Amino acid sequence: MYLTSVIPLLLSNITSGFNKQENLSFSPQYSTIYGLTQSDILGALKAICNDEKEVQEHLEELKFYANGYHFYDERIVEPVFNTHSALLYLQVSK
């Protein structure tokens, strides 16, 4: 598996139709694989915060700065946070 921010372009005269790449980020079962889930973030915050109020304050900041992406639109799935931004935030918040 590889992660990229570049949209794959299928050039029919260069690659075969059997060489198609599938974008798994839109699949409900894989939509949370590309970052830290809200459960991951909450677990880390509960380990470094003093109380639930502090956990919720930090979670709201992370939702604003590290986003809470939803790649799958057809049903609600757990939000995914930018890994680099979230880990940096958690590192300076401890």
ABEGO torsion letter per residue (X at the ends): XBBBABBBBBBAAABBAAABBBBAAABAAAAAAAEBBAAAAAAAAAAABABAAAAAAAAAAAAAAAEBBBABAABBBBBBBBAAAAAAAAAAAX
